[in-house]
Amino acid sequence: MNTYKYNTASEAIQLIQSNQRVFLHGSAATPVNLINEMIAQKERLQQVELVSISQVGIDLNSEELEGHFYINSLFVSDSNRRAINNGMGDYVPVFLSEIPLLFTRGILSLDIAIVQVSPPDKHGYCSLGTSVDIARAAVNTAKKVIAQVNPNMPRVHGDAFIPFSLFDMAVWVDQPLPEVSYANNINDINLKIGKIVAGMVEDGATLQLGIGTIPDCVLKNLTNHKNLGLHTEMFSDGAIDLIKNGTINNSLKKIVNGYCVTSFLLGTKKLYDFVDDNPIVKALDINFVNDPRIISQNPKVTAINSAIEVDVTGQVCSDSIGTYQYSGIGGQMDFIRGAALSEGGKPIIALPSITNKGLSRIVPNLKLGAGVVTTRGHIHWVVTEYGAVDLFGMNMEQRAKALINIAHPDFREELERSCFKRFKNEEMFG
């Protein structure tokens, strides 16, 4: 630490001026201290545009920030959801794989990038650690870069390395990374879905796992599989034991053979310790990891993602509740398409049949204003705790019947009536 020059957080944030566009590192790499210092200096700042994907450990929802900051979110999360829906910002619909293009093409040119990194190694290189994703392109294109250097940030291999000399300001912060444990939310429904999906995974498959409890439940049921690969935009604690016992060995992957490929990591300290200086894990630029052309070259790509609701024709809403912006497009379509084009691939949307409020997630029509993330032209497998159906090649009536069969029993009669009214087919929906 002593051989490098460090600034105070206050000094570093002085680089930011009104009307600039500022990128904020995300997920477990969220530079909490620097963002809080930026908020503390809000009175001298007007209309600073904040660009980011999901963040952990900060709150940008306060009405006191209005006018000082404008949140132009690329993926909405708890840290900014109320602000976005209350008019203090907006959401940019974009595939995760294409966000770097917004930076490199100057569509969202960045004045400042604020990132969190590991301390410099003996060669003077820091690592972006748990989140390479879109941060790599942000650092490459921003006019100035501010780094929060944290000894708790793992030194992750891949596209993560940045020379310390690139930073215009660097602040030393010794603070644990935010932790997320999906195991805390596991219930019987998630376990049932996990078992069904795990039964669909073939030996030699390449896995992509979305965020949440269902992917972790799938992983718990894969211990008897062989020669699995990992090529995923993110992974969490659930993959560790399968890597250690050789179930995930990446031996049959065509792309980056022999290595676990991810773009960001979010979990507990167990995960962060596991990936620290671990050569088997490569965190790569999102425009590579999530490129459907790259994904499709791996064998039997099994992409497991979730949704808010699915209509009876197979339209998947994953980013909004009606017009209320809940999250974002993210990488779902990148992997749905990549898996569909993979030899033996299985694009899977897995979701509980009902919401926490007891409403059906399989619906006659999406809510007014709902965003379609996966279209009915891209949908293949849909899984609930009541089974799995492959909609590919089915007509609209066949899809409706198949989806009703895996809907919650309490809603099947109502769905049948709605579909009879729509399709006029008494034999199928009578």
N, C-alpha and C positions, 0 to 999 in steps of 0.2 A: 504493500500500500504506500509506503513512504517514498518509493522511487517515482511515483506518478503524482501529478498535480490534481488535487480535488478542490471543488468549489463548494460553497454553502448552497442549500436549496434556494434560498432567496436570491443569491447571485445568478444561479442558473436560470431561474424563471424570468429574470429581468430581460432575457433575450426575446421573450414573447412580447409582441406589440399588438395593439388594436388592429382589427380587420385582417389578421393573418389566419392561415389555415394550419392547424396543428394536429399531427397524428399522435394517438395515444396507444401504446402497446397494450395487449389484451390478455385475457384469461389469467393463468397463474403468474404471468409476467407483468401484470398491471403495476405500473410504477406509482404506488399509492402515495408515498411521501411527496413526490414531485407534483402530482395532480392536486393534492391537498394544499400545497404551497401556492399553486396556480390559482386555486379558489380563494386562498387568503389574500391574493393580490388583485382580486376582481375589480376593486374600485378604480384602478388605473387602466383597466382593460374594457374595451367595447367591441362587441360583435366578433369575438374570436371564434372561428369555426372549428369544432372538434370532430375529428374523423376517427372512427375505430370500429372494431367488431366487439364481441362479448368481453366484458370486464368484470373483475371480482374485487371486492374490498373497497369500492368507492361509491359515492352517491351524487349523481348529477341532476337529481330531480327537484331540488329546492327552487322555489319561485324567486328566491333572492338572486339566483344566477341569471335570470332573464335579462336580456339586453347586454349582459357582459359576455355570455357564451351562447353560441348557437350550435346545437348538437346535430350534425349531419351523419347519422348512424348507418353503418354498412351491415349491422346485425344487432337488433334490439335485444337488450337484456335487462335484468333487474336494475342495473346501475343507471339506466336512462329511460326506462319504459314509460313512466308517468310523464316525464318531460316531453317525450316524442308525441304522446297522445294528448297532451295539454297545449300543444302549439309552440313549445319552446325549441323545437327542432323538427326534423323529418327523417325519413328512411329512404335509402337508395336501394331499390330492388336490383340485385346483381348476383350472379353465380360467384361463389367463393373463388373459383379458379380464375375468374376474370377481374377480380379486384386489383391485382397488380397493374393491369392495363390502364386503370383509371389514373394511376400515379405516373407510369412510364409515358403515357400519351399526353400528359398534361391536362386531362379532363378534370382531375382533382390534384392540381400541382400543390406540393407541400412546402410551406415555409419552414416549419419546424417538425422534427420527429422526436418524441420523448419515449425512450425505451429503457428496459431494465435488463442488465447483463451480468454475467459472472465476472469476477476479477480477472485482470489480464494474466495470461500464462507466461511462461518464461520467454516466449517469443513476442509478447506484447499484444496477444489476441484475446479478446473477450468473446463470450458466446451469448447469443440471444436466448439460449437456454430452452425453457419450456415452450416458447412460442416463436417459431420461425415464420410460419404461415404468411401473412401479408406484410409482416414487419421487415422482411428482407428487402422487398421492393421499396418500402417507405424509407428505410435507411439509405438505400442506393440513390434515391431521387430527391430527398429533402435538401433544402438549402443549408440548414443547420441541424445538428443532432445533439440532443441532451441525453446523457446516460445516467441512470441510477445504477450504481455498481454495488452488487449485493453478494457477499460471500455465501449466502444460502442458495443462490441461483446455481443449478447444476450446469456443468460444462458439457453441453450436449453436442454431439458430432453432427456433421452434415453441412448444410448451407448456413450455419449459425454464426460463423466466426467473423469478427469485425476488429480491425486494429484499433487500439486505444487512441492512436493519433488521429482517428477520424472524428472523434468527439469534440465539439466546440465547447462543451461544458460537461463535467463529470462530477457526480455527487456520491460520496460513499454512504451507504445505508446498510446497516447490519440488522436485518429483520426477517423473520420466517416468511416463507411464501404462503399465500392463501391456500387453504386445503378444502377439497370437496370430496365427500364420501358418498357414493351412490348406494352403498350397502345399507345406509340408514333408511332408505325409502322402499326397500324390497317388501313386497307383499305376495299373497298366494296367486293373484292374477298375473303379476310379473313373472313369477316362477313358472307358471303354466305356459305362458308365452315363450319364455326362455327355453323350456324343454322342447316345445314344438319346433321352434326355429333351429335349435341345435340338431334336431333330427333331420333337418333339411340340409345341413352342412355335410358335404362329402369329404372324404380323405383327400388331401392334396389341394383343398380349396384355398383361395386367397381371401382374407377377411377384411371387410371395412365395417367399422362399428361407429354408430352415431353416439350422441351424448345421452346419458341417462341410465336408469336402472335396468331396462330391458337388455341392452347389450351386455351388461355385467352378468345378468341371469343366463344369457346364452353361453358366455364363457365358462360359467360354472359347470355346464353340461358337456363340455368338449374334451374332458380329460382322457377319454379313450380313443380320440381321433388321432390320425397320423399325418405328418408332413404338411401341416397347415402353414400358410404364409400370412404375413401382416402387411397390408398396404392400405393405410387408413388416414383420414385427415386428422384424427385425434385418437389417443388411447389413454386409458386410465388404469387403475390398480388391477383390474380384473385380468389383464393380459400377462401379468408378471409370472405367476405360477406356471402358466402354459409355456412360457418361454424358457423358464428354468428347467422344466421337466422334459423339454424337447418336443412337446406336442406342436408348438409353433417353432419350426426350424428354418422356414423360408427356402427349403431346398428345391422346391419345384417352381418357384416364381421365375418369370422370364425377365422382369424388370427389377434391378437392384437385387439380384439373387443372393441369398444368404443373409440378408439384413432385414430388420424390421423398419419399415418406412412409415413415417408419420409427418405431420406438419405442426401439431401442437400437442401438449400433454397437460392433463388436468386431473388431479387426484389428491392423494395424501403425501406426506413426507416419505412414506415407503416408496412411492413411485419416483419422487424426485431424487432420492438416494440411489435407486436402481439405475436410472438413466445417466447419472453423473459419470462422465468420462467412460461410458459403456460403449465400446466400438460396435456392438451389434445393433445399436439403435441409431438411425439417421433421421434427423429432423430436416426436411427439405422444403424448398420454396413451394407455396401452394399452387403456383401455376404449372408445376410439374406433378405434384402429388395428386391433384384433383383434375388433371387433364383427362377427359374420357378416352382420348386416343392412347394415352399411356396406360390407364387403368385396364382397358380392354385387352391389352397384350398378355396380362397375367391369366393363368388358368382358373376356371371355376370361381370367378370373382363372386363372392356372396356378400352383398351390400345390405346392411341391416339399419334401417332408419325408421323414424316414427312420424306421427301426424297428429293434428288436432281433430280433424274429421275427414271422412271419406264419403262421397256421395255414391248412390247406387250404380252410377255409370263408371266409377273408378277415378273420378277427379279427387286429387288429394290436396287438402288445405293443411299446410304445416307452419305458416308464419303469422296468421292473424285469426282473431275471433270476430267474425264479421269485419267491420272496418277498424276494429281495435288492433293496432299493430303489436303483436306479442313477441315475435322473434325476427327471423329473416329467412331468405331462401337458403343461405349457407351452401353446403356441399351436397345436399340431397340429390339434386338432379345430375350433378357431375358423376356421382357414383351409380345412380339408377341407370343412367345411359351407359356408363362404362361397363357395368355388370351385364347389361343386356347384350352388349357387343362382345363380351368375353365368351370363349368357348366353354360351354357348360355353366355359364354364369347364372346367378339368381338374384335379381333385384327384389328386395323384400321391404314392404312397409308393415311394421308390426306395431300394434296399438291395443290398449284395453278396449273392450267393447263399449264401456260406459265411462263418463267423466267422473270426477270426484263428487259432483253434485247429482249423479245418477241419471244423466242424460245420455242418450245413444250417440256414439261417435260415428256410427254408420247411419247416414241420413238420406232422405229422399232428395234434398237439395242442400247445397252449401248455404251457409248464412249469407244474407245480403251483404255484399262488399267483401266477402272472403277472398283471400288470395289463393289462386291455384299454383302450387309449386310443382307437383308432378302431374302432368296432364293425363287424360285417359288414353292418349296415344303412347305414353311412356310406361304406364303401370303394368306390372306383372303380378307378383305375389302380394297378397294381403293376408296378414295373420292376426287373429285375436286369440283369446284364451279358449275359444270354441272351435278352432281349427284353422286351416290354411287353404286358400284358393288361388289358382293361377288364372288371371283374367285375360292373359294374352291370347288373342284370336277369338275371344267370345264377343257376340253381339251385345247390344245394350240390355236386352231382356235376360239373356243368359247371365250377364254380369250381375244384374240386380238380384236374380234368384240365388246365385252363388254367394253374394255378400249377405243376403238375408240369412242364409244358413249359418253364417259365423257371427251374426249380430247377437246381442243379448236377447235371450228368449222373451223377456218382457216387452220387447219392441218389435218382434217379428211380425205379429198380426197387423200392427199399425203400418209397418213398411210394406207388407203385402197389399194392403188396401190402397196405399199411395201408388204403388207400382201398377196395380190393376187400372187405376184411374188414368195413369200415364200411358200404359202400353196396350190397354184394352184386351189383354190376353187372359181369359178366365181359366184356361187349362193350366197356365203357369202360375197365376197369382190368385186363383179363385179360392 
